[in-house]
Amino acid sequence: MLLNAHFPTRDIGTDPAKIRDWAQAAEDMGFHCIEVADHVYGAAPRGDWKPTYSEFDPFHETFTTMAFIAAVTKKIQLCSGVLILPQRQTGLVAKQAAQVDILSGGRLRLGVGVGWNHVEYEALNEDWKTRGARQAEQITVMRKLWTEDFVTFEGRFHKLIDVNQLPVPVQRPIPIWFGGSSDAVIKRCARIGDGWMPILAPDAQGQAKLGQLREHLKAFGRDPATFGLEAWIRTDQPDYERWAAAAQGWKRLGAQMVMLHTMYRLTTFEQQIETLRRFKEVADS
């Protein structure tokens, strides 16, 4: 099972040398992929709504960060973990993804989600209520832009007439994996995705959701054995035994990859590197 490293976007700071050193450390330790989170805006609580991340949590811009990491590494894969696709212009995402794929020599996996933050959608002038349908159409359009010489497409959200994007990515198309675990997301993922990136424990609920995905894959005539599965191990504390148990649990359920997703703050560079080392140690044991 492959191990992936979650870029510590809230805690790494703004020193490019530290970002370089962290990425190179992850590569040197043998991690398969670096995943970079996404938020454009921070948002303060309002009324009964409280955001998962506050207005004080910094998030490095996803594509720029992946492009920088591509330049200072050699072989480690890159993934957006996860990009909130429906709050962005489709053509711009396709262009940015293609550029990162070119600069990395074909190392990009595009992880996409629909998000949880309606305030961010509002601030970006995008419709929160149609995000699922928009995401599905966006994926169709991006794949056309990555693989066709000229694209003509008219749908609910897009109208393109004889347009193209150059240069083209190395991967045609770039693989697209879905984050999220709602029933609608799982069905959409099984229908048009290349893989799934759930934040779930390998317990009864996780098994049920995975079973749901596999049933949808069969219904759509797709082979579950060729579909990607990466489990995110979300943790609120450095409990190494739980990390190991979760990694082994997902391995038994057939995950090809796991990633540690720390919700607690890693306030020093040394702590960020030590967390990588300890996760690699316990997950490989």
Secondary structure, DSSP 8 states (H G I E B T S, - for coil): -EEEEE--TTTS-S-HHHHHHHHHHHHHTT-SEEEE---S-----BTTB--SS-TT-----HHHHHHHHHHH-SS-EEEES-EEGGGS-HHHHHHHHHHHHHHTTS-EEEEEE--S-HHHHHHTT--STTHHHHHHHHHHHHHHHHH-SSEEEE-SS-EEEEE--SS--SSSS--EEEE--SHHHHHHHHHH-SEEE----SSHHHHHHHHHHHHHHHHTT--GGGSEEEEEEEESS--HHHHHHHHHHHHHTT-SEEEEEE-S---SHHHHHHHHHHHHHHHH-
